[in-house]
Structure formats: structure tokens, C-alpha cells
Amino acid sequence: MRSRRLLMRGSLAALAVVFLAACAQHGSTVLPSSALARVQPDLVPPNCKGQKTTKQYASLTVTLSTQGGSLCIPSFGGFGGKLKYPSANPSVKLKLISSTTNYDQMPELGQGTAMFYLQVTLSGGTSFGGNVRAGGGLTSATIVVGNPYTAYGQAKIDGFKLNFGPCYTIATKGKYGGVIGGIGTLLKGVRVPAAANGVIEIYSGQQTSKQC
């Protein structure tokens, strides 16, 4: 039982670090409305194909590929992005839910109020391969490039409640204001033994000495 719990903890921690990004810097020049119309769309990550959006959250269900690939993080509240992941055997369904408020009575794992929540649900157990490339991450124009951000996670498998993290990372510049790349590499060689669900929460500032 102890070895199974350790395996679950390692598996969930690998699912945990889907994240982060940073904000575009702007000058003080006032642009005409026509110019703002051209600039503003570039600051917002596009919606994922097939995502469903409500006033409280955005969701997307995908099927993981046995060849590996890239997942779209549901765009909501100015957050979005992509996550590269390794091969998954067997192929299982993955549901992602993005939100910027604690609409679902999720645990507040860090200090203060989380700026982003990502709920993650795997429909069954799977084993990830070692063929993922670096890339992808959560992006938002509300996160400041060069500032630290901290991620906390909590998940459940077969009734076991597991906390993982926290860890911090520094936001870097990207197309939509910034991105933290290489998140999917954390899944390399990881085995998830059973269906799992959990939440990843992102907080502003460095709340731990451990880097992601």
C-alpha cells in the first residue's frame, strides 16, 4: 500500500505543473480606438477548438494520443496556452477546466487568493513515454514577465487526497505576454495507476524555496 501511495504521489505531481506566463509591457502613448482594436486581440490567447465557455469557467475534453502531442489549455479570463505531452499508453480522455475564481469550492492551497485554477481529470490509468519535447505553458497578459509565481496542487485517486508542490517559477516573455515552457516534460516516464482528478492553483509571488 505504501509503495502504491508513493507511486500515486509521483504520478500526480507530474500532472501538476501545467502553467504560467507573463504580461506584455505597454508605453504611455494613447492609441486611437482603431489601433486598439488591432492590438487588443493579440494580447488574449485564442480559444481552443471545441472548448465550452460559461460565465465561471472554460472546459475542454480531449483524447491523449499514443504518439504524444500538444494540448490546448482552455482560454478563460485572459489565460490560455498549450501543453506538450509525451505518448500515452493506453489512450485515455483528459478533461481540463480553466477558471479565475473559486467557483467550485476548491481548496485554497496557497497564501492569498489564487489567480488561476486548472482542474484536471483523467478518465483512467495510463503510462507516459519519454519522447516529449520542451514547450508550451500557461500564458496571460496579467502576469508580469520576470516576476515569480507559485503553483500548488491537490488530487484524488481511489479516495486518497494528495497534496503536491508547491514550487515556484519565473515568468518569461511570450507572444501573449509570456510563457513557462517545458511543463510537459514532467510527464516523461510517469505511470498514473487509475482515474484521477485534481486542481492546480497559481499564486502571485514566491511562496516556497523550491523551483519547478
Order of alpha helices (4+ residues) and beta strands (2+ residues): alpha-alpha-beta-beta-beta-beta-beta-beta-beta-beta-beta-beta-beta-beta-beta
